[in-house]
Amino acid sequence: MAKFIFVYHGGKEPEGEEEYARVMDAWSSWLGSAGESLVDGGHPVGMSTTVLPGGRAENNGGANPISGYSLVEVADTDAAVAYARGCPILDEGGSIEIAECFDM
């Protein structure tokens, strides 16, 4: 088994309590479907700061700002992609970047 980080980009903020509840239910259901493969359900994140060579920092979120992350443990990249295809962020116009995490 390998660990994969899912980095979420985009999506949109729910408007109103009803939409918020619907979105949270969708995320809870999707994350729950991972069962024991879910290592860390992650969290949404705020605006990022990019530290550039020379130490200069930019508070602009970078070229493709992240909106959250999760960590799963599955057999391989194909299994990670298959699981990611059900993520609610895809229904909200967002995308998911997947990368294997290596122990050091």
C-alpha atoms as an extended CHARMM CRD file, in Angstrom:
* protein
*
       104  EXT
         1         1  MET       CA              0.0000000000        0.0000000000        0.0000000000  PROA      1               0.0000000000
         2         2  ALA       CA              1.1170000000        3.5370000000       -0.7120000000  PROA      2               0.0000000000
         3         3  LYS       CA              0.0740000000        6.8950000000        0.7130000000  PROA      3               0.0000000000
         4         4  PHE       CA             -1.2210000000        9.5810000000       -1.6220000000  PROA      4               0.0000000000
         5         5  ILE       CA             -1.9050000000       13.2190000000       -0.9240000000  PROA      5               0.0000000000
         6         6  PHE       CA             -4.9190000000       14.7250000000       -2.6200000000  PROA      6               0.0000000000
         7         7  VAL       CA             -4.4840000000       18.4660000000       -3.0810000000  PROA      7               0.0000000000
         8         8  TYR       CA             -7.7380000000       20.2150000000       -3.9140000000  PROA      8               0.0000000000
         9         9  HSD       CA             -7.8320000000       23.2530000000       -6.1800000000  PROA      9               0.0000000000
        10        10  GLY       CA            -10.7910000000       25.5310000000       -6.7450000000  PROA      10              0.0000000000
        11        11  GLY       CA            -14.3550000000       24.6570000000       -6.0050000000  PROA      11              0.0000000000
        12        12  LYS       CA            -16.7060000000       27.2230000000       -4.5630000000  PROA      12              0.0000000000
        13        13  GLU       CA            -17.9660000000       28.2830000000       -1.1810000000  PROA      13              0.0000000000
        14        14  PRO       CA            -21.4820000000       27.0330000000       -0.3910000000  PROA      14              0.0000000000
        15        15  GLU       CA            -24.1030000000       29.7720000000       -0.3420000000  PROA      15              0.0000000000
        16        16  GLY       CA            -26.4980000000       29.5160000000        2.5740000000  PROA      16              0.0000000000
        17        17  GLU       CA            -27.0690000000       26.9400000000        5.2660000000  PROA      17              0.0000000000
        18        18  GLU       CA            -28.9390000000       24.4670000000        3.0540000000  PROA      18              0.0000000000
        19        19  GLU       CA            -26.2010000000       24.3300000000        0.4260000000  PROA      19              0.0000000000
        20        20  TYR       CA            -23.5350000000       24.1540000000        3.1530000000  PROA      20              0.0000000000
        21        21  ALA       CA            -25.2810000000       21.1340000000        4.6930000000  PROA      21              0.0000000000
        22        22  ARG       CA            -25.5860000000       19.4540000000        1.2820000000  PROA      22              0.0000000000
        23        23  VAL       CA            -21.8980000000       20.0030000000        0.5080000000  PROA      23              0.0000000000
        24        24  MET       CA            -20.7700000000       18.7870000000        3.9340000000  PROA      24              0.0000000000
        25        25  ASP       CA            -22.9420000000       15.6770000000        3.6040000000  PROA      25              0.0000000000
        26        26  ALA       CA            -21.4170000000       14.9490000000        0.1850000000  PROA      26              0.0000000000
        27        27  TRP       CA            -17.8690000000       15.3230000000        1.5420000000  PROA      27              0.0000000000
        28        28  SER       CA            -18.6320000000       13.2170000000        4.6380000000  PROA      28              0.0000000000
        29        29  SER       CA            -20.1180000000       10.4780000000        2.4940000000  PROA      29              0.0000000000
        30        30  TRP       CA            -17.2080000000       10.4890000000        0.0420000000  PROA      30              0.0000000000
        31        31  LEU       CA            -14.5440000000       10.5270000000        2.7590000000  PROA      31              0.0000000000
        32        32  GLY       CA            -16.4120000000        7.8000000000        4.6320000000  PROA      32              0.0000000000
        33        33  SER       CA            -16.4340000000        5.6210000000        1.5210000000  PROA      33              0.0000000000
        34        34  ALA       CA            -12.6360000000        5.3450000000        1.8130000000  PROA      34              0.0000000000
        35        35  GLY       CA            -13.0080000000        3.2930000000        4.9920000000  PROA      35              0.0000000000
        36        36  GLU       CA             -9.6500000000        2.3700000000        6.5120000000  PROA      36              0.0000000000
        37        37  SER       CA             -7.8530000000        3.7960000000        3.4690000000  PROA      37              0.0000000000
        38        38  LEU       CA             -8.4580000000        7.2960000000        4.7750000000  PROA      38              0.0000000000
        39        39  VAL       CA             -5.3230000000        8.2940000000        6.6930000000  PROA      39              0.0000000000
        40        40  ASP       CA             -6.2530000000       11.9630000000        7.1850000000  PROA      40              0.0000000000
        41        41  GLY       CA             -9.4800000000       13.5060000000        5.9090000000  PROA      41              0.0000000000
        42        42  GLY       CA             -7.6550000000       16.8140000000        5.7860000000  PROA      42              0.0000000000
        43        43  HSD       CA             -9.1130000000       20.2860000000        5.9410000000  PROA      43              0.0000000000
        44        44  PRO       CA             -9.9280000000       23.2620000000        3.7980000000  PROA      44              0.0000000000
        45        45  VAL       CA             -7.1410000000       25.8360000000        3.8100000000  PROA      45              0.0000000000
        46        46  GLY       CA             -6.8770000000       29.6040000000        3.6150000000  PROA      46              0.0000000000
        47        47  MET       CA             -4.8850000000       31.7380000000        1.2190000000  PROA      47              0.0000000000
        48        48  SER       CA             -1.3140000000       30.4870000000        0.8950000000  PROA      48              0.0000000000
        49        49  THR       CA              1.9420000000       32.3930000000        1.0200000000  PROA      49              0.0000000000
        50        50  THR       CA              4.6380000000       31.4810000000       -1.4880000000  PROA      50              0.0000000000
        51        51  VAL       CA              8.2580000000       31.8630000000       -0.3850000000  PROA      51              0.0000000000
        52        52  LEU       CA             10.4730000000       32.4480000000       -3.4060000000  PROA      52              0.0000000000
        53        53  PRO       CA             14.2240000000       32.0330000000       -3.9040000000  PROA      53              0.0000000000
        54        54  GLY       CA             15.9780000000       34.7230000000       -1.9440000000  PROA      54              0.0000000000
        55        55  GLY       CA             13.3210000000       34.6050000000        0.7650000000  PROA      55              0.0000000000
        56        56  ARG       CA             10.7850000000       37.0070000000       -0.7500000000  PROA      56              0.0000000000
        57        57  ALA       CA              7.2160000000       36.0470000000        0.1680000000  PROA      57              0.0000000000
        58        58  GLU       CA              4.0620000000       36.6150000000       -1.8600000000  PROA      58              0.0000000000
        59        59  ASN       CA              0.6280000000       36.4280000000       -0.2340000000  PROA      59              0.0000000000
        60        60  ASN       CA             -1.2890000000       35.6850000000       -3.4240000000  PROA      60              0.0000000000
        61        61  GLY       CA             -1.9820000000       31.9570000000       -3.3250000000  PROA      61              0.0000000000
        62        62  GLY       CA              0.5150000000       31.1500000000       -6.0740000000  PROA      62              0.0000000000
        63        63  ALA       CA             -0.2110000000       30.0830000000       -9.6220000000  PROA      63              0.0000000000
        64        64  ASN       CA             -2.7910000000       27.4360000000       -8.6470000000  PROA      64              0.0000000000
        65        65  PRO       CA             -3.9490000000       28.0370000000       -5.0650000000  PROA      65              0.0000000000
        66        66  ILE       CA             -4.9280000000       25.0380000000       -2.9990000000  PROA      66              0.0000000000
        67        67  SER       CA             -8.2740000000       24.8670000000       -1.2500000000  PROA      67              0.0000000000
        68        68  GLY       CA             -7.6330000000       21.7760000000        0.8910000000  PROA      68              0.0000000000
        69        69  TYR       CA             -6.0540000000       18.3410000000        1.1860000000  PROA      69              0.0000000000
        70        70  SER       CA             -6.6030000000       14.7200000000        2.2340000000  PROA      70              0.0000000000
        71        71  LEU       CA             -4.2980000000       11.7100000000        2.6570000000  PROA      71              0.0000000000
        72        72  VAL       CA             -5.2720000000        8.1740000000        1.6460000000  PROA      72              0.0000000000
        73        73  GLU       CA             -3.4990000000        4.8320000000        1.6070000000  PROA      73              0.0000000000
        74        74  VAL       CA             -4.3480000000        2.6760000000       -1.3980000000  PROA      74              0.0000000000
        75        75  ALA       CA             -2.6600000000        0.1150000000       -3.6430000000  PROA      75              0.0000000000
        76        76  ASP       CA             -1.4010000000        2.4230000000       -6.3920000000  PROA      76              0.0000000000
        77        77  THR       CA             -1.9810000000        5.5770000000       -8.4380000000  PROA      77              0.0000000000
        78        78  ASP       CA             -4.8080000000        3.9550000000      -10.3750000000  PROA      78              0.0000000000
        79        79  ALA       CA             -6.6640000000        3.2240000000       -7.1230000000  PROA      79              0.0000000000
        80        80  ALA       CA             -6.0870000000        6.8100000000       -5.9460000000  PROA      80              0.0000000000
        81        81  VAL       CA             -7.4560000000        8.1750000000       -9.2280000000  PROA      81              0.0000000000
        82        82  ALA       CA            -10.4790000000        5.8740000000       -9.0470000000  PROA      82              0.0000000000
        83        83  TYR       CA            -11.2750000000        7.1130000000       -5.5350000000  PROA      83              0.0000000000
        84        84  ALA       CA            -10.6930000000       10.7620000000       -6.5070000000  PROA      84              0.0000000000
        85        85  ARG       CA            -13.2410000000       10.5230000000       -9.3230000000  PROA      85              0.0000000000
        86        86  GLY       CA            -16.0250000000       10.4990000000       -6.7260000000  PROA      86              0.0000000000
        87        87  CYS       CA            -14.8640000000       13.6440000000       -4.9210000000  PROA      87              0.0000000000
        88        88  PRO       CA            -17.5180000000       16.3540000000       -4.5070000000  PROA      88              0.0000000000
        89        89  ILE       CA            -15.0900000000       19.1350000000       -5.4720000000  PROA      89              0.0000000000
        90        90  LEU       CA            -15.2860000000       17.9230000000       -9.0740000000  PROA      90              0.0000000000
        91        91  ASP       CA            -19.0070000000       18.7570000000       -9.0710000000  PROA      91              0.0000000000
        92        92  GLU       CA            -18.1440000000       22.2910000000       -7.9440000000  PROA      92              0.0000000000
        93        93  GLY       CA            -15.6940000000       22.9870000000      -10.8080000000  PROA      93              0.0000000000
        94        94  GLY       CA            -12.5810000000       22.1440000000       -8.7860000000  PROA      94              0.0000000000
        95        95  SER       CA             -9.7730000000       19.6930000000       -9.4720000000  PROA      95              0.0000000000
        96        96  ILE       CA             -7.5680000000       17.2960000000       -7.5200000000  PROA      96              0.0000000000
        97        97  GLU       CA             -3.8120000000       16.9040000000       -7.7760000000  PROA      97              0.0000000000
        98        98  ILE       CA             -2.6280000000       13.4670000000       -6.6120000000  PROA      98              0.0000000000
        99        99  ALA       CA              0.9280000000       12.6170000000       -5.5810000000  PROA      99              0.0000000000
       100       100  GLU       CA              2.4370000000        9.6330000000       -3.8390000000  PROA      100             0.0000000000
       101       101  CYS       CA              4.0470000000       10.3560000000       -0.4690000000  PROA      101             0.0000000000
       102       102  PHE       CA              7.3400000000        8.6390000000        0.2980000000  PROA      102             0.0000000000
       103       103  ASP       CA              8.6510000000        7.7410000000        3.7430000000  PROA      103             0.0000000000
       104       104  MET       CA             12.0240000000        9.1950000000        4.5840000000  PROA      104             0.0000000000
